[in-house]
Amino acid sequence: MTEKANQIVEKAKEQMSSASKFLEESLKTYRAGKANPLLFNNVMVDYYGSKCPLPQVASITTPDAKTILIQPWERNMIGPIEKAIMDANVGMTPQNNGEAIRCTVPALTEERRKELIKKAKAEGENAKNVIRNARRDAIDALKKLIKEGLGEDMEKDFEDKTQKETDAAVKTVETLVANKEKEILTV
C-alpha cells in the first residue's frame, strides 16, 4: 500500500514540476526590452507548404543587445520568414537585406510593460491551478487507498508530503513570475 501511495505522491510531484517548467519556458518568450532569440520559437513559417517553427528554418543570433539577426538556411525562405514575423505580431518590424533579416528590439513602453506583467501573472495563476489540481487528484487517490487498507495515519503522512510538494511548486511559480516582473520593469 505504501508503494502505491508513494507512486501517487511522485506522480503529483512530476505534474507540479512540469507545470513549473512549462511556465519557465513560456516566460522566456516575453520580450523584456533586450534581444532574445527565444522570442521567435513560436513563430511558424510556411516551409514548402507545411508550418515549421522559425528556429528550424534559420539560425537566430543576437549580434548586440538590441538586434536579432535571422539567417535562413535557404535564401528563398527570406520572404516567408519575413511574412511569418509580421503575422506573429511579436512587436518588431523585420528588415531584409537580401541575405538575412534584422529585427531591432524597440524599447518597451510603460503600457506594454504593464501588459506583459499582467500576462505573466495570468500564466503564473494557470500554473498554480495545474499544481492545485495535481494535489487534489493525489489526495483523492490517497483517500481511496484507505478503503484498500492503507492506515489513516499513513494516508495523512502522504497527504502532508503532497502538501509540502505543492507548497514548494507554488513557491517556484511565484519566484519565476516575480523574477520576470522584475526583468520587465528594469529599464
Secondary structure, 3 states (H helix, E strand, C coil): CHHHHHHHHHHHHHHHHHHHHHHHHHHHCCCCCCCCHHHHCCCEEEECCEEEEHHHCEEEEEEECCEEEEEECCHHHHHHHHHHHHHHCCCCCEEECCCCEEEECCCCCHHHHHHHHHHHHHHHHHHHHHHHHHHHHHHHHHHHHHHCCCCHHHHHHHHHHHHHHHHHHHHHHHHHHHHHHHHHHCC
